[in-house]
Amino acid sequence: MAKNRRNQVRIIAGSLRGRMVNFGDASGLRPTGNRLRETLFSWLQAEIPESCCLDMFAGSGVLGFEAISRGANEVILLERDATVCRQLRDSVQQLGVKEVQVHCLDSTKHGSLPVPRSGFYNIVFIDPPFAENLHDKAIINLAHSGLLGIGAVVVVESDARSDSLPVPAGWSLIKNKVAGEVRLSVYRIENARVS
């Protein structure tokens, strides 16, 4: 029996171009669409090679798989739903990407973020289920983690109709786009210290 295409997304570019990523049905899981993902990765093309990436709400994992496909050295996918974590681990195995780690944990809890091999993250994706209002907690946890170096990039996907997000001191908005119901905001870390 064929997989349900509705629960698949295609990797757009790089070494895994054209490969499909399967994902299950889970509340709030909405993979970043192809057009928005292409826009995002064109913005990040100079940042991706040899980077260490963190996806705080991995869901389908497509942002992390796209990053590894385009040359990231290490990707860490965080997901709190155990069923979704199993699917992510299956995808890692099917794609043969040993540079991708999956951790089943709540990324909004203080002190929960794993330390990467390099000691810090260059790129972080924050795209939680919109209805759960987790952006603020995730941003604050990340800002206080000590795992962002100066020059790191944080990408936040949020509901286009939502109020503004908390922006920690030292984070500068460098890109912003609204596409349908989604707002894509990209911040550059100019000062890694949080007051």
Phi and psi in degrees as a GROMACS rama.xvg file:
@    title "Ramachandran Plot"
@    xaxis  label "Phi"
@    yaxis  label "Psi"
@TYPE xy
-72.8792  148.023  ALA-2
-65.4076  151.083  LYS-3
-73.0414  113.071  ASN-4
-59.7568  -24.8349  ARG-5
-62.6066  -26.0221  ARG-6
-106.419  38.5821  ASN-7
-138.121  146.107  GLN-8
-130.715  150.114  VAL-9
-101.193  137.059  ARG-10
-74.5554  130.143  ILE-11
-80.8445  -41.8489  ILE-12
-146.532  169.806  ALA-13
91.2858  -161.855  GLY-14
-65.6707  -22.7672  SER-15
-104.828  13.7354  LEU-16
-50  131.996  ARG-17
87.3148  -14.3575  GLY-18
-71.012  146.769  ARG-19
-97.6959  143.266  MET-20
-114.296  122.003  VAL-21
-88.818  147.804  ASN-22
-146.698  153.235  PHE-23
-90.3534  179.614  GLY-24
-85.7205  122.505  ASP-25
-145.261  145.993  ALA-26
-57.4696  127.746  SER-27
79.7086  -3.86954  GLY-28
-76.9891  117.043  LEU-29
-143.867  96.6867  ARG-30
-58.8963  145.883  PRO-31
-61.0466  127.692  THR-32
-64.6572  160.135  GLY-33
-57.2071  -47.2296  ASN-34
-63.4399  -46.6517  ARG-35
-66.8104  -38.2212  LEU-36
-64.1494  -40.9771  ARG-37
-63.4017  -42.5948  GLU-38
-59.9665  -49.2191  THR-39
-58.2408  -48.8544  LEU-40
-74.0986  -21.1112  PHE-41
-71.7096  -35.2257  SER-42
-64.5671  -36.171  TRP-43
-94.696  2.50458  LEU-44
-55.3137  -33.8722  GLN-45
-79.0717  -19.2959  ALA-46
-87.2331  -29.1626  GLU-47
-67.7331  -48.6406  ILE-48
-53.9865  129.774  PRO-49
63.1625  18.572  GLU-50
-87.0692  167.399  SER-51
-114.767  121.101  CYS-52
-115.112  145.576  CYS-53
-124.781  129.765  LEU-54
-112.286  109.342  ASP-55
-75.3008  -19.4671  MET-56
-138.128  75.9375  PHE-57
-63.2158  -40.3179  ALA-58
57.5189  -113.822  GLY-59
-72.4156  -22.0424  SER-60
85.0198  2.14415  GLY-61
-63.0003  -32.7632  VAL-62
-65.8459  -43.7124  LEU-63
-66.4928  -41.6424  GLY-64
-66.7874  -35.881  PHE-65
-64.5643  -41.1154  GLU-66
-64.4846  -44.7181  ALA-67
-66.5387  -36.2996  ILE-68
-62.6754  -32.0331  SER-69
-94.7098  7.01289  ARG-70
115.467  7.21616  GLY-71
-64.1  147.165  ALA-72
-80.9048  -35.6131  ASN-73
-147.702  137.916  GLU-74
-132.321  131.638  VAL-75
-117.02  121.978  ILE-76
-103.966  125.533  LEU-77
-110.762  137.413  LEU-78
-154.233  135.563  GLU-79
-91.2548  -20.0368  ARG-80
-83.8946  118.977  ASP-81
-61.1352  -37.936  ALA-82
-65.6911  -42.6705  THR-83
-65.7556  -37.9491  VAL-84
-59.7317  -42.7136  CYS-85
-61.3428  -42.0097  ARG-86
-64.4169  -39.4886  GLN-87
-62.3499  -43.6766  LEU-88
-63.3975  -38.2191  ARG-89
-61.9356  -42.3562  ASP-90
-64.3781  -41.532  SER-91
-57.77  -45.0142  VAL-92
-66.9389  -45.4783  GLN-93
-62.7448  -37.1953  GLN-94
-83.0269  -15.4162  LEU-95
67.6464  40.2458  GLY-96
-110.597  88.9693  VAL-97
-71.5709  -11.5259  LYS-98
-80.774  -1.56991  GLU-99
-106.235  126.507  VAL-100
-110.836  145.187  GLN-101
-117.638  128.313  VAL-102
-122.246  128.114  HIS-103
-93.4317  99.2115  CYS-104
-160.565  167.652  LEU-105
-91.9927  107.984  ASP-106
-74.1021  -4.0773  SER-107
-90.8821  -9.99714  THR-108
-80.7646  132.951  LYS-109
-54.7588  131.476  HIS-110
79.6324  8.97147  GLY-111
-85.9049  -15.6377  SER-112
-76.1685  128.029  LEU-113
-70.4362  148.537  PRO-114
-87.1437  123.891  VAL-115
-74.6168  167.302  PRO-116
-54.5584  -39.3632  ARG-117
-75.92  -13.6109  SER-118
94.34  -15.6552  GLY-119
-154.361  161.957  PHE-120
-99.7908  140.234  TYR-121
-91.1105  -33.6239  ASN-122
-136.978  132.641  ILE-123
-129.125  133.84  VAL-124
-106.941  129.011  PHE-125
-123.59  107.195  ILE-126
-144.792  69.6264  ASP-127
-78.2738  168.424  PRO-128
-57.2005  125.673  PRO-129
-59.1347  -40.0804  PHE-130
-66.5129  -17.4557  ALA-131
-90.5978  -4.576  GLU-132
50.8614  52.7307  ASN-133
-100.257  -5.59286  LEU-134
-55.2424  -49.8703  HIS-135
-58.2007  -49.1148  ASP-136
-61.8103  -41.4256  LYS-137
-65.2004  -44.9136  ALA-138
-63.16  -44.6037  ILE-139
-64.6285  -43.8426  ILE-140
-60.8811  -44.8044  ASN-141
-62.9857  -46.463  LEU-142
-60.6859  -33.0102  ALA-143
-92.2576  -0.354838  HIS-144
-74.4718  -25.4969  SER-145
75.6609  12.5906  GLY-146
-104.338  10.5427  LEU-147
-111.368  128.299  LEU-148
-92.6683  164.592  GLY-149
-62.3064  133.863  ILE-150
95.3118  -9.95885  GLY-151
-62.5162  159.333  ALA-152
-120.412  133.961  VAL-153
-118.533  125.296  VAL-154
-107.816  125.181  VAL-155
-120.499  122.939  VAL-156
-101.711  128.482  GLU-157
-142.43  169.824  SER-158
-66.5464  128.688  ASP-159
-60.5886  -24.4889  ALA-160
-90.2139  -5.0908  ARG-161
-74.4725  161.141  SER-162
-67.6778  171.876  ASP-163
-65.8337  153.162  SER-164
-90.8842  157.316  LEU-165
-68.6042  132.465  PRO-166
-116.812  109.091  VAL-167
-61.7567  154.528  PRO-168
-57.5401  138.309  ALA-169
90.2379  -2.16784  GLY-170
-101.85  125.251  TRP-171
-114.715  130.836  SER-172
-71.0892  122.244  LEU-173
-112.675  -21.6804  ILE-174
-146.544  145.958  LYS-175
-152.864  131.156  ASN-176
-147.894  139.072  LYS-177
-109.23  127.806  VAL-178
-131.559  103.938  ALA-179
64.2298  -119.792  GLY-180
-94.8066  5.59866  GLU-181
-116.071  135.288  VAL-182
-107.019  130.671  ARG-183
-112.409  117.784  LEU-184
-121.744  132.593  SER-185
-119.928  126.802  VAL-186
-115.705  143.354  TYR-187
-105.743  134.56  ARG-188
-86.7099  112.145  ILE-189
-97.7401  -20.1189  GLU-190
-146.967  116.045  ASN-191
-79.2384  -7.73627  ALA-192
-83.34  138.374  ARG-193
-112.694  130.031  VAL-194
